[in-house]
Amino acid sequence: MTTRESSGVVALFQRELQHRIEIPQTNPQTPFMWIKVLANKVHTIFIVICYFPPKWSRYNMVEETR
């Protein structure tokens, strides 16, 4: 078994949709990523993927206020 230094998220799509998918440029400091799917000539679908690391993670940049 191997160990990983960090974790992440993944979005999987069928190969047939590949030409319809765009990933708009995002700020790497934000905990989310937008995916734009061109459903047809009229409709566009936006999907957001969020990652909120555990409190103990070094990637957790949320400061607690008391």
C-alpha positions, 0 to 999 in steps of 0.5 A: 500500500502506498501513502499520498501526501495530499488528496484531490477531486476528479471529474470524469466525462464520456469521451464523446463529450470531450469537445463540449467541455471547457474549464474556465481559468480559475484562481488556484487559491479558491476551493472550487473549480467550474466546468462548462458543458455545452449541452447543445446550441442553446443550453450550457450546463455549469458544474462546480467542484468544491474541495474543503480540506480537513481542519488539520490539513496544511491546505486548509486556509480558513482561519477560525474566529472565536 
